[in-house]
Every structure is written in C-alpha cells, then in structure tokens.
Amino acid sequence: MNARSTRGTRDSLNTPDVPPHVARQAIEWLLELQSGAQDEAGRKLTLRKLEQWLAQHPDHLAAWQQIERINQRLAGLSAASSSATVHKALTHPAASTDAGRRRLGKLLLLLAATGGGAWLAEYRGLFDVTGEERTVIGERRTLTLPEGSTLVLGTDTRVRLQYGERERRIELLQGEIMLTTAADRHPQPRPILVATARGTVQPLGTVFAVRHIDGVSHVDVFRDRVKIIPHDAPERSATLNAGQSAEFSHHSVSTPLALNNSAGAWAEGMIVASNTRLEDFVAELSRYRKGHLGCDPAVADLRISGTYPLADTERVLQILTASQPVELRYLTRYWVSVIPAAQKK
C-alpha cells in the first residue's frame, strides 16, 4: 500500500501530528496482519478492511505510511532483515517464522530509536498493564486483558496484574478467578502465569479456574492443560488435564480428581449443589452476602441438590426453608443462621 497522504509527503520518520489513538490503531492493524491466526480468506478480508480504514481519514494513511517507512529502514539492520522480508512477514502471516517475529520486535525498537516514542508508548499500551483489580462481596466482574485473554473475578476477589516484557503474570491475592487464555501478540510471546501464595499455575492454552481462600489453593481445568508448580518444591510440579481438579500447597500437589458438577458455575452467576451437605452449601453461599451466615450443627448433614442464583442470596435461603426442614433465625439483617424447623417458636 503505497498511496500518498493527502497532507503531502513526510520525509521524517517521526510524525508528531498523528494522534496517539490513530497510532494505536495502525499498530493494531499491523499486529492483526502478522498474527498468523488467519487463513488466506481471512487475511484478504483483513486487508480489505484495512483499505477502508485508510480511506476514512488522512491521519490513518499517514500512520500507515509511517509503518511502511520504518519497514524500509529495517533493510539497514542486516541483510536478513530486508524490508521485503518483513513485508512478507506482515502481509503473509501463515508464512511468518520466529525470525520474522523477532524482526517485528526490531521494528518496534526502531520506532523508539527514530523518535517514535509516542508510537512505542501506544504499542506498549496494547500489552503491558500493572495494577490491582478487585471485587466486593457478591460482585462478579469480567476483564479483557491486553492481549485478549478473558479474566472473570468472583466474589470478594483481589488480583494484581503484572504484564511486562518477559511474562504475563496474574497474582491471585484472594478469592477466585476463571481465565480463558489468548495467544500473546507481543513480538516475543510471553508465558501467562497465575500465582497464589502457594505456587504458580501455568496454562498450556486453556480455560481454567484458580481459587485461593483461607490459605487453600485449588485449580479446576475445563479445557486443555495446566501445570502447577509449588513455590518451595518446583520438582514436584504436576500437570492437570481437562476435567480434573487439584489442591496445592507450598510443597506438593494433591492427587487430581474429576471435576464436580458445581465447578465453574460461579462464573455464570450460579451455585450448584449435588447431594451437598447443607453446612458446606451454606458456607459457600455465605461468600456472596455481607455479614454472618451460619448453619446449626443439628442440620449440618442434611443433603441438598439444585441450581441457585447467586445474585439473590435471600431468595436462595427462602428456597431452603421451603425444601428442607429448616428455618432462618435473624439476629440482625447481617447475622443469619439456618436452624432446625423444630426450633421455631
């Protein structure tokens, strides 16, 4: 694409009058073309959409021309880094190689070296993020991470995100998360890791959930595989396959078990019981409401089955009183106990 900008030829590699958000869009188009995730038909469709984007505003064409000029500068880096080779890596992603991705990394470094600091800042903004995210009791929230992974935060959950040059790291400080991973579009693809106080979970292209509550770390795997690495005994790492779950400590990983029926239901806003002890059910439900929710030992071993909405815990409690020989004792609206119905006065 060699069309000239309607604003005239720009001899300098630096184009300060291109708005940052347009620079970001241009880089996103570049990354889309070099991702390697499309077949030939998909690549042609992307190119047609890119042409439409270029025609929408002179700034779009100016931004893309900046990318092409920097491609040409790559010819001076080494004989193997000709602009034609890089152009092939960008416009024929199926044929791109690790070497091609490394050349893309050089392109981005050249952006910084030739005065494109704002461009590089926009590029980094696509991939790098640092900070904490959290939910309050009863809240559930879904985040889209910089490279496209989807992270669901359960109730009363706190995570620290640390996306850098070498790895994508999610520290689960408390609560539970579900992660659907996406391929990293960074020029040097980085592993994605989930860390708790007990160890590290490394997904191998997967959908999985990690829970860290009251000092216990637990993993459920719904697709593909994950590797669990205890902090103090990495030699005792273990791999879980889809349909398996396990707990892990600083020193070991438990024997994998089959996923139970309730695994992951929280991410859909539901709590599932399958012949579950009432005390265990109430303990889990208590995580979704403020205050104290307890269960009298006299009814602790009652069994319950069913699917219940987490958005309305009061309704769930009322369903319990209708289906089980129990009632609710309220000391205050924030202090509730499930007790035997025989104790009703």
C-alpha positions as CSV (number, residue, x, y, z in Angstrom):
1,M,0.0,0.0,0.0
2,N,1.9,3.0,-1.3
3,A,-0.8,5.6,-1.7
4,R,0.3,9.1,-0.7
5,S,-1.3,11.0,2.1
6,T,-3.4,14.0,1.1
7,R,-1.4,16.0,3.6
8,G,1.7,15.6,1.5
9,T,4.9,13.7,1.8
10,R,6.5,13.4,5.2
11,D,10.3,13.0,5.0
12,S,10.8,12.5,8.7
13,L,10.2,9.1,10.4
14,N,8.7,11.0,13.3
15,T,5.1,12.1,12.7
16,P,4.1,14.0,15.8
17,D,0.9,15.3,14.3
18,V,-0.6,11.8,14.0
19,P,-2.9,11.5,17.1
20,P,-1.9,8.8,19.6
21,H,-5.1,6.9,19.2
22,V,-4.6,6.6,15.4
23,A,-1.0,5.4,16.0
24,R,-2.5,2.7,18.3
25,Q,-5.0,1.7,15.6
26,A,-2.2,1.4,13.0
27,I,-0.2,-0.8,15.2
28,E,-3.3,-2.9,15.9
29,W,-3.7,-3.4,12.2
30,L,-0.1,-4.4,11.8
31,L,-0.4,-6.9,14.6
32,E,-3.6,-8.3,13.1
33,L,-1.8,-8.9,9.8
34,Q,1.2,-10.6,11.4
35,S,-0.7,-12.7,14.0
36,G,-0.7,-15.9,12.0
37,A,-4.2,-16.7,13.2
38,Q,-5.9,-16.2,9.8
39,D,-6.3,-18.3,6.7
40,E,-5.9,-16.8,3.2
41,A,-9.5,-15.7,3.0
42,G,-9.3,-14.1,6.5
43,R,-6.2,-12.3,5.5
44,K,-7.8,-10.9,2.4
45,L,-10.8,-9.7,4.4
46,T,-8.5,-8.0,6.9
47,L,-6.6,-6.3,4.0
48,R,-9.9,-5.0,2.6
49,K,-11.0,-3.7,6.0
50,L,-7.6,-2.0,6.3
51,E,-8.0,-0.3,3.0
52,Q,-11.4,1.0,4.1
53,W,-9.8,2.3,7.3
54,L,-7.0,4.0,5.4
55,A,-9.6,5.9,3.3
56,Q,-11.6,7.2,6.3
57,H,-9.2,9.9,7.2
58,P,-5.8,11.4,6.1
59,D,-4.3,10.6,9.6
60,H,-5.0,6.9,9.0
61,L,-2.9,6.9,5.8
62,A,-0.2,9.0,7.4
63,A,0.1,6.5,10.3
64,W,0.3,3.5,7.9
65,Q,2.9,5.2,5.8
66,Q,4.9,5.7,9.0
67,I,4.9,2.0,9.5
68,E,6.0,1.4,5.9
69,R,8.9,3.9,6.1
70,I,10.1,2.1,9.3
71,N,9.9,-1.2,7.4
72,Q,12.2,0.2,4.8
73,R,14.6,1.3,7.5
74,L,14.9,-2.3,8.6
75,A,16.9,-3.0,5.5
76,G,19.8,-1.3,7.2
77,L,19.7,-3.6,10.2
78,S,21.1,-6.7,8.5
79,A,20.9,-8.5,5.2
80,A,18.4,-10.9,6.6
81,S,16.1,-8.1,7.7
82,S,15.2,-6.6,4.4
83,S,12.0,-4.6,4.1
84,A,10.7,-7.2,1.6
85,T,11.2,-10.0,4.1
86,V,9.5,-8.0,6.9
87,H,6.7,-7.0,4.5
88,K,6.1,-10.7,3.7
89,A,6.0,-11.5,7.5
90,L,3.4,-8.8,8.0
91,T,1.2,-9.5,5.0
92,H,1.6,-13.3,4.8
93,P,1.3,-14.3,8.4
94,A,0.9,-18.0,7.6
95,A,4.5,-18.0,6.3
96,S,6.0,-15.9,9.1
97,T,8.6,-17.5,11.4
98,D,10.1,-16.9,14.8
99,A,12.8,-14.9,12.9
100,G,10.0,-12.8,11.4
101,R,8.5,-12.0,14.8
102,R,12.0,-11.0,16.0
103,R,12.3,-8.6,13.1
104,L,8.9,-7.1,14.1
105,G,10.5,-6.6,17.6
106,K,13.4,-4.7,15.9
107,L,10.8,-2.6,14.0
108,L,9.3,-1.6,17.3
109,L,12.7,-0.8,18.8
110,L,13.4,1.2,15.7
111,L,10.3,3.2,16.4
112,A,11.8,4.3,19.6
113,A,15.3,5.0,18.1
114,T,13.9,7.2,15.4
115,G,11.8,9.5,17.5
116,G,8.6,7.4,17.6
117,G,8.4,7.3,21.4
118,A,4.7,8.1,21.4
119,W,4.1,5.2,19.0
120,L,6.1,2.9,21.2
121,A,4.1,4.0,24.2
122,E,0.9,3.2,22.3
123,Y,2.3,-0.2,21.3
124,R,3.2,-1.0,24.9
125,G,-0.2,0.0,26.0
126,L,-1.6,-2.9,24.0
127,F,0.3,-5.4,26.0
128,D,1.6,-4.0,29.3
129,V,-0.5,-3.4,32.3
130,T,0.3,-3.1,36.0
131,G,-2.2,-2.7,38.9
132,E,-4.8,-4.3,41.1
133,E,-8.3,-5.3,40.3
134,R,-10.8,-6.4,42.9
135,T,-14.5,-7.2,43.5
136,V,-16.6,-6.6,46.6
137,I,-18.8,-9.3,48.3
138,G,-21.4,-10.5,45.9
139,E,-19.8,-8.9,42.8
140,R,-18.6,-10.7,39.7
141,R,-16.7,-8.9,37.0
142,T,-15.2,-9.8,33.6
143,L,-12.0,-8.2,32.3
144,T,-10.5,-8.4,28.9
145,L,-6.7,-8.4,29.3
146,P,-4.4,-6.5,26.9
147,E,-3.7,-9.5,24.6
148,G,-7.3,-10.7,24.5
149,S,-7.4,-13.2,27.4
150,T,-10.6,-13.1,29.4
151,L,-10.4,-13.0,33.2
152,V,-13.5,-13.4,35.4
153,L,-13.3,-12.3,39.0
154,G,-15.5,-13.9,41.5
155,T,-16.9,-12.5,44.8
156,D,-14.5,-10.7,47.2
157,T,-11.5,-11.3,44.9
158,R,-8.3,-9.3,44.5
159,V,-5.7,-9.8,41.8
160,R,-2.5,-8.0,40.8
161,L,-1.8,-7.8,37.1
162,Q,1.9,-7.6,36.0
163,Y,2.3,-7.7,32.3
164,G,5.9,-7.0,31.3
165,E,8.5,-7.8,28.6
166,R,9.1,-11.4,29.8
167,E,5.8,-12.7,31.2
168,R,2.1,-12.0,31.8
169,R,1.6,-12.5,35.5
170,I,-1.7,-12.6,37.4
171,E,-1.3,-12.8,41.2
172,L,-4.4,-14.1,42.9
173,L,-4.2,-12.5,46.3
174,Q,-7.6,-13.7,47.5
175,G,-10.8,-15.2,46.0
176,E,-11.3,-17.0,42.7
177,I,-10.8,-16.3,39.0
178,M,-11.5,-18.0,35.7
179,L,-9.1,-17.4,32.9
180,T,-9.6,-18.1,29.2
181,T,-6.2,-17.6,27.6
182,A,-5.5,-16.0,24.3
183,A,-2.3,-16.2,22.2
184,D,0.1,-13.4,23.0
185,R,0.5,-10.9,20.2
186,H,3.7,-9.5,21.7
187,P,6.7,-9.7,19.2
188,Q,8.3,-12.0,21.8
189,P,5.4,-14.1,23.1
190,R,5.4,-14.4,26.9
191,P,4.1,-17.1,29.1
192,I,1.0,-16.3,31.1
193,L,1.2,-17.3,34.8
194,V,-1.3,-17.3,37.7
195,A,0.4,-17.2,41.1
196,T,-1.0,-17.6,44.6
197,A,0.8,-17.7,47.9
198,R,1.2,-21.4,47.5
199,G,2.5,-21.8,44.0
200,T,2.2,-21.0,40.3
201,V,-0.2,-22.2,37.7
202,Q,1.0,-22.1,34.1
203,P,-1.8,-22.7,31.5
204,L,-0.9,-24.6,28.3
205,G,-3.6,-22.9,26.1
206,T,-6.7,-23.4,28.3
207,V,-9.7,-22.4,30.3
208,F,-9.3,-22.9,34.0
209,A,-10.2,-21.5,37.4
210,V,-8.0,-20.9,40.4
211,R,-9.3,-20.4,43.9
212,H,-7.3,-19.1,46.9
213,I,-9.4,-18.9,50.1
214,D,-8.4,-19.3,53.8
215,G,-4.8,-20.4,52.7
216,V,-6.0,-23.2,50.4
217,S,-5.2,-23.0,46.6
218,H,-7.4,-25.0,44.2
219,V,-7.4,-25.4,40.4
220,D,-10.2,-26.6,38.1
221,V,-9.3,-27.3,34.4
222,F,-12.1,-27.0,31.8
223,R,-10.1,-27.2,28.6
224,D,-6.6,-28.3,27.6
225,R,-4.0,-28.5,30.4
226,V,-2.3,-26.5,33.2
227,K,1.0,-27.1,35.0
228,I,1.0,-26.5,38.8
229,I,4.4,-25.6,40.4
230,P,4.6,-25.4,44.2
231,H,6.7,-22.5,45.4
232,D,9.0,-24.5,47.7
233,A,9.2,-27.7,45.7
234,P,9.2,-27.0,41.9
235,E,10.4,-30.5,41.3
236,R,7.0,-31.7,42.5
237,S,5.1,-29.9,39.8
238,A,2.1,-31.7,38.2
239,T,0.1,-31.3,35.1
240,L,-3.7,-31.4,35.1
241,N,-5.8,-32.2,32.1
242,A,-9.3,-31.0,31.1
243,G,-11.9,-32.4,33.5
244,Q,-9.5,-32.5,36.5
245,S,-9.0,-30.5,39.7
246,A,-6.5,-30.4,42.5
247,E,-5.3,-28.5,45.5
248,F,-1.7,-27.4,46.0
249,S,0.5,-26.2,48.9
250,H,3.9,-24.7,49.1
251,H,5.4,-28.2,48.9
252,S,3.0,-30.5,46.9
253,V,0.1,-31.0,44.6
254,S,-2.8,-33.3,45.6
255,T,-3.9,-36.3,43.5
256,P,-6.0,-35.0,40.7
257,L,-9.8,-35.6,41.0
258,A,-12.6,-35.4,38.5
259,L,-14.3,-32.0,38.3
260,N,-17.5,-31.9,40.4
261,N,-20.8,-30.7,39.0
262,S,-20.5,-27.2,40.6
263,A,-17.1,-26.4,39.2
264,G,-17.1,-23.1,37.4
265,A,-20.8,-22.4,37.9
266,W,-20.0,-19.3,39.9
267,A,-18.6,-17.6,36.7
268,E,-22.2,-17.9,35.3
269,G,-23.7,-16.5,38.5
270,M,-25.0,-19.8,39.8
271,I,-24.3,-22.1,42.7
272,V,-24.8,-25.8,42.1
273,A,-25.4,-28.4,44.8
274,S,-25.3,-32.2,44.1
275,N,-26.1,-34.1,47.2
276,T,-24.1,-31.5,49.1
277,R,-24.0,-31.2,52.8
278,L,-26.1,-28.2,53.9
279,E,-23.3,-26.8,56.1
280,D,-21.0,-26.8,53.1
281,F,-23.6,-25.2,50.9
282,V,-24.3,-22.5,53.4
283,A,-20.6,-21.8,53.8
284,E,-20.2,-21.3,50.1
285,L,-23.3,-19.2,49.9
286,S,-22.0,-17.0,52.7
287,R,-19.2,-15.8,50.5
288,Y,-21.8,-13.9,48.4
289,R,-23.5,-11.9,51.2
290,K,-22.3,-9.4,53.7
291,G,-22.3,-10.3,57.4
292,H,-22.6,-13.7,59.0
293,L,-24.4,-16.7,57.6
294,G,-24.1,-19.8,59.7
295,C,-25.6,-23.3,59.9
296,D,-26.7,-25.1,63.1
297,P,-24.8,-28.4,63.6
298,A,-28.2,-30.1,64.1
299,V,-28.9,-29.7,60.3
300,A,-25.4,-29.6,59.0
301,D,-25.6,-33.1,57.4
302,L,-28.8,-32.5,55.5
303,R,-28.3,-33.1,51.8
304,I,-29.3,-30.6,49.1
305,S,-29.3,-30.6,45.3
306,G,-30.2,-28.0,42.8
307,T,-29.1,-24.9,40.9
308,Y,-29.5,-21.5,42.6
309,P,-28.9,-17.9,41.5
310,L,-26.1,-16.1,43.4
311,A,-27.4,-12.6,42.6
312,D,-30.2,-13.1,45.2
313,T,-28.9,-15.0,48.3
314,E,-32.0,-14.1,50.3
315,R,-34.1,-15.9,47.7
316,V,-31.9,-19.0,47.9
317,L,-32.3,-19.0,51.7
318,Q,-36.1,-18.8,51.3
319,I,-36.0,-21.8,48.9
320,L,-34.1,-23.7,51.5
321,T,-36.8,-23.2,54.1
322,A,-39.4,-24.4,51.6
323,S,-37.5,-27.5,50.6
324,Q,-35.7,-28.5,53.8
325,P,-36.8,-28.9,57.4
326,V,-35.1,-25.7,58.4
327,E,-35.9,-22.1,59.1
328,L,-33.9,-18.8,59.4
329,R,-33.0,-17.1,62.6
330,Y,-32.2,-13.4,62.2
331,L,-30.3,-11.6,64.9
332,T,-29.9,-8.7,62.5
333,R,-30.2,-8.5,58.7
334,Y,-26.4,-9.2,58.7
335,W,-26.4,-12.1,61.2
336,V,-28.5,-15.1,60.0
337,S,-28.4,-18.7,61.0
338,V,-30.0,-21.8,59.3
339,I,-31.6,-23.8,62.2
340,P,-33.9,-26.8,62.5
341,A,-37.6,-26.0,61.8
342,A,-38.5,-27.8,65.0
343,Q,-36.9,-24.9,67.0
344,K,-39.4,-22.4,65.5
345,K,-41.3,-20.6,68.3
